[in-house]
């Protein structure tokens, strides 16, 4: 785990959560507000993870 760049885990987690939100949107039995919330949280994780990746990249 030492070589995983900071921000990579939130970005990957955000991708999974965003995908889950999209799948939930396809299911008509689930309230749209819940699926939109899950989708939004996923996008927020992607954005925050990407910011961490950019801020903490190694300069050679």
C-alpha positions, 0 to 999 in steps of 0.5 A: 500500500506504500506505492498507491498515490494519494487520491487514487482510492477516492477517485476509484471509489467515486467511480464505483459509487457513480456507477452504482448511482447510474444503475439505481437511476435505471431501476424505477422502484428506487426513489430518484432522489436517492439515486441522484444523491448516490450519483452526486456523492460519487462525483464528489469523490471523483473530483476530490480524488482528482484534486489530491492526485494533481496536488500531490504528484511527484515532481522529478 
